[in-house]
């Protein structure tokens, strides 16, 4: 079905409650396992229908925030969702405690029950006030960022608009823009500090109410982590310090030489080439045409999938007035349809959407038939492998997107993938400190950042920026406020995506098969189980990060970037 033809259905709280009640009665009355299995399947269907209705409303609202019908429907969802979530959890509890549990577990797999357990571990009626407070505070952070009106050279900009000037070809422009950008954060330092302190306190409070020592363990459960611990993550961060930081240090020296600056400031690193960043050679319609050719050449299944996306209008790519910012991939279970939302703006980011988000979408397409809804998509650490690896599988087609600038793009992409790792684990290290020491002050938190910044990113030079020298640059990273402990997932996935890169450099066909196998497993297994089943190296084992990085440093060295 085409996206425009999918009907709008606003879920009714009352009718859902009735349906859930009916299912609960049927489950309790079930006389044999077969009946219980049928009832649980009906529950999955109900959950899919609801999820589809919600997703369609959310997509249409994000495409046009000014359409009152979808804005109103979306507001209604905000109100009824917590109630519905509670009702669904009640039903899941009955499934969990069912006398037919062994048969249900044999039918649907034990992970489904572990996932229900995660629900119990992370939610209880008694923390609702804290959860509401948490939502208010994260909204306050968004408002502080989104509401920024910053004067710069006679014009007023928001933070995203201003950030563009921080990678300007002219050095003085980069420096002045950075002063304006961080000047705004400095002027609101107390507000940001208070919002974050409130978040740390309220998260610690809910952890204590649920019986945890601090927020760390709860934070891991909220990310659905079932098979790795803070200790394993700490060991992984050490691998990055030992085996990646020296590599990135060299890359920054190489960049300094390339852009002709002897002693670069942190803001100089935003400029990759003196000749400017690679830009796509056409608008989004052109790029979609090229992507269609690419996915057909890549494999049969990717070709069919991409045609499905185009024929059913499952991509909304162009930036337009009234559209929400950002980009995402989501899934409409009822029509087994992935959906990609983006804001194309003529930068290399437009191509990233057609590789990264399409990687997510292909994974969703391949597991759309799974009966257990929660098995269709893996946890975020694994989900990002599907998308980040697709960025690399698309390399041979970069000429059709960037023309002569294709190599410039490839070099920048691989450099960026490796250079991201130290920053990614720095954000994670910081959060462990914060939630293990919830009593620390804003100044103490910043001092900790300043300390570890020297370890993870010794090339960062903040001369002339006294405010940033205090360790305050983390304030611009929204994940630290909004999604605690999420950030490490991107780095774990990147290490795995780089493994696919190493393998495709040796044997592309074999690597592709392995990639499709991983995507097809969806979320049927936990992160480390998925890696083991797909024959991928476990990033937590000492030495594995180095094994993945080394061959790709050679690839970077094979480029003559002095020409770019
Ligand atoms: Zn992604």
Boltz pocket constraint, residues with backbone or C-beta under 6 A from the ligand:
constraints:
  - pocket:
      binder: B
      contacts: [[A, 356], [A, 360], [A, 383], [A, 384], [A, 387]]
      max_distance: 6.0
